[in-house]
Amino acid sequence: MFKDLPVTVDAILAMEWSDYEPYFKDLQARELTASNLDEWLLDWSAIADHLDEQYTRLFVATTQHTDDIEIENRFNHFIETVQPPARVEEQKLKEKLLASGLESPNFKMGLKKMRAEADIFSEANLDLLIEEQKLNAEYNKFIGSQTVMWEGEERTLAQMFPLTQDKDRAVREKAWKAVVEVRLQNREAVNDLWTEFISVRLKIAQNAGLPDYRAYCWAQKFRFDYTPEDCKTFHAAIEKVVVPAATRIYERHRQKLGLDRFRPWDQMADVFGGEPLRPYETLDEFKSKARDIFTRVDPQFGEYFQVMMDSDLLDLDDRKNKAPGGYNLIYGVTGKPFIFMSNTGMQYDVDTILHEGGHAFHAFEATVVPYFHERAEAYVPAEFAEVASMAMELLASPYISKEHGGYYTEKDAARARLNHLEGIVTFWPYMALVDAFQHWIYENPERSSDPMQCEEKWAELWNRFMPGIDYDGFEDAKRTYWHRQSHIHTSPFYYIEYGLAQLGAVQVWANALKDQKKAVEDYRKALSLGSTVSLPELFQAAGAKFAFDAETLQTYMDVIESELNKLEQILQ
């Protein structure tokens, strides 16, 4: 067993390839037998955890300080000098294991995923993967630097978000237009980056010997249990079942707001005439109430979140030169997760912390899995990882009121729950739009290499899936909306997971409406499995069905709409 690996953060961050290489050579030199296979896998896991933690901490720093050249250089140094040789050595270890013919009964899914990785590995791609990571950082840096001048004050785009919920429609419209104006000013720069992304990815697929980049992503993301055609079946189911429901929501909002037309700046307006929900005043209050809510879901979750509070594993405030979005990542050596987001002081923050908390608890629960390749974030199916996060949003919903230690009065809690459930309904069509767009991109690389044709296709798909929002006169804002969807640029084909997981999460929630305690028990059991079983088995363990069909979707849309009706009655 490797017992001399560094354990402190500073020591891990200081590791060079020369520090890793002897451990890889040791693993490569050992004769593999049935009796030493598990120890060999555990040693490999220890090295993989160190590489993963070093990369993750360096990446996190680039998102926390997008303007810091030293941080950027440290990250680039790692991906240029450590990652490439590590990937080569990891490929040798995969080939060694696969050639041995040995199969540990405790490592079936890990072995299956290793085969997939070995099949698409190409040394010719190492430089291209570095180039892609640099483009990702460039995109984040560019988007994170965008600001708006608002009433003489420079604001980040996240700081503009609360204005989209202002009671005064004129304020909402002005704020929306100000943000759109900034994005349109940067249209050409994002499009230039896009052409570089496409070029790199087409070369990656070609070097891997695959027919297209989608096939590469399918193998890279271990999508053993569904196909591109299943995705298109899901798109069609959403178009049939959910698009009409979402359109009904937009129409109800239009009527309640007393508007002739439902415009993009009306999407976030409160239809009950109240002030936008402002659930907390300080970040300390935000964190402590989140902990109390998690404790009500399950005391262990509260303890996990307290660990994160005590260990500086939460970066939640908004500031200039901080990358957009929110995420949860895992530090492999310490086995602890880290949550990143930019607070707005609005309900969105509560939804985000509950969501990312679910991811964090997944990491804590899965620490019982011994092997990196069945425990690490990169190996847990994202389609189920997002069940962990989305189901937590719903499992926590009974406890968000002040009566239970949460943020809201009972009436505001009802508003928040209604907003959240409506958000699920209106999200599914947008998810289908994003995923359908990505299928089109990589099915038609010659056309999608032209950003103008991307804009045309995006607008066409928008009209198919998002018919309830009137963009008349603002076609350019609609055509370029894909610029702000970071997944399209930095995590291609990562979006269908949200839609499939949302259906799984709603099933977990439907179970909780009948028996909250049993639903949480099943949920925790599924989290603890890591990626030791197949994707359908993970859903089954959580009490859900892995599905794409309109019939299943309709069953749970009925549950959502029933709950929406109850909340509407409370708020009338």
URGITA-V946100 format. One record per helix or strand of 2 or more residues. SS is the DSSP state (@ for helix, = for strand). FROM is the first residue (numbers start at 0). TO is the last residue. Records with the same first field share a line. If there is no record, write none. Layout:
SS=FROM-TO / FROM-TO
This chain:
@=8-12 / 16-28 / 36-63 / 68-80 / 82-99 / 107-119 / 122-143 / 156-164 / 168-184 / 186-206 / 212-219 / 227-256 / 263-265 / 282-296 / 298-309 / 346-367 / 371-373 / 381-394 / 396-398 / 401-403 / 409-442 / 444-447 / 450-464 / 474-478 / 480-483 / 485-489 / 495-513 / 515-526 / 534-540 / 549-570
==146-149 / 152-155 / 313-314 / 326-330 / 335-339
